[in-house]
Amino acid sequence: MYDLTNPQKNILSIERYYSGTSLNTNCGVAQINQIVDFEKLSKAITLLIKNNSIFSLKFEDIDGTTKQWIDKPIQYTPKIHEIKNRS
C-alpha cells in the first residue's frame, strides 16, 4: 500500500467535489492517414497496457485515507471497429 502523490490527491479532491460528472475523464482520437495494420496496432496497445503498471493501480479508502497498490496486470484486448473511408 502506498500513499497518493500530491497530484493524485488533487484529482481525488476534484473528483469527490464534482462526483457523478465526467470532469476527470480523459479520451483521445487519432487520425492516421495511411493504411493501418490493425493486428499490429492491437498488439502494440496490448503490450503498452501490460507493461505499464499505471493501468494496474487499485485504490481503497482505509481509515479515511485513500491508499493505492499495484494489482496484477489487466487483460485487455482492443476492439477494432471497421470504418469506411470518407470520399
C-alpha positions as CSV (number, residue, x, y, z in Angstrom):
1,M,0.0,0.0,0.0
2,Y,1.3,3.4,-1.0
3,D,0.1,6.9,-0.2
4,L,-1.3,9.0,-3.0
5,T,1.0,11.6,-4.7
6,N,0.0,15.2,-4.3
7,P,-1.3,15.4,-7.9
8,Q,-3.4,12.2,-7.2
9,K,-4.8,13.8,-4.1
10,N,-5.7,16.9,-6.1
11,I,-7.5,14.8,-8.7
12,L,-9.3,12.8,-6.0
13,S,-10.4,16.0,-4.3
14,I,-11.8,17.4,-7.5
15,E,-13.4,14.1,-8.3
16,R,-15.2,14.0,-4.9
17,Y,-16.4,17.6,-5.2
18,Y,-17.8,17.0,-8.7
19,S,-18.9,13.4,-8.2
20,G,-21.1,12.0,-10.9
21,T,-19.6,14.1,-13.6
22,S,-17.1,13.3,-16.3
23,L,-14.7,16.1,-15.2
24,N,-11.6,13.9,-14.9
25,T,-12.3,11.7,-17.9
26,N,-9.6,11.5,-20.5
27,C,-10.1,10.5,-24.0
28,G,-8.4,10.8,-27.3
29,V,-8.7,10.5,-31.1
30,A,-6.0,9.7,-33.6
31,Q,-6.3,10.3,-37.3
32,I,-4.0,8.1,-39.3
33,N,-3.6,9.0,-43.0
34,Q,-2.1,5.7,-44.0
35,I,-3.0,2.1,-44.4
36,V,-3.0,0.6,-40.9
37,D,-2.1,-3.0,-39.9
38,F,-4.8,-3.3,-37.1
39,E,-3.4,-6.6,-35.9
40,K,0.0,-4.9,-35.1
41,L,-1.7,-1.9,-33.6
42,S,-3.8,-4.1,-31.4
43,K,-0.7,-6.0,-30.2
44,A,1.1,-2.7,-29.5
45,I,-1.8,-1.4,-27.4
46,T,-2.0,-4.7,-25.5
47,L,1.8,-4.6,-24.8
48,L,1.6,-0.9,-23.7
49,I,-1.1,-1.7,-21.2
50,K,0.6,-5.0,-20.0
51,N,4.0,-3.3,-19.5
52,N,2.9,-0.2,-17.7
53,S,1.8,-0.6,-14.0
54,I,-0.2,2.6,-14.2
55,F,-3.0,0.6,-15.8
56,S,-3.0,-1.8,-12.8
57,L,-3.3,0.7,-10.0
58,K,-6.1,0.0,-7.5
59,F,-7.3,2.4,-4.8
60,E,-9.0,1.8,-1.5
61,D,-10.1,4.0,1.4
62,I,-8.6,2.8,4.6
63,D,-9.4,4.6,7.9
64,G,-10.4,7.7,6.0
65,T,-7.3,7.8,3.8
66,T,-7.1,6.7,0.2
67,K,-4.3,4.2,-0.5
68,Q,-3.1,2.7,-3.7
69,W,-1.4,-0.6,-4.8
70,I,-0.3,-2.3,-7.9
71,D,-2.6,-5.2,-8.8
72,K,-1.8,-7.9,-11.3
73,P,-1.7,-6.7,-14.9
74,I,-5.1,-6.3,-16.5
75,Q,-6.0,-8.5,-19.5
76,Y,-7.2,-6.1,-22.3
77,T,-7.8,-6.7,-25.9
78,P,-8.6,-3.7,-28.0
79,K,-11.9,-3.7,-30.0
80,I,-11.4,-3.0,-33.7
81,H,-14.3,-1.2,-35.5
82,E,-14.2,-1.1,-39.2
83,I,-14.7,2.5,-40.5
84,K,-15.4,3.1,-44.2
85,N,-13.3,5.7,-45.9
86,R,-15.0,9.0,-46.5
87,S,-14.9,10.0,-50.1
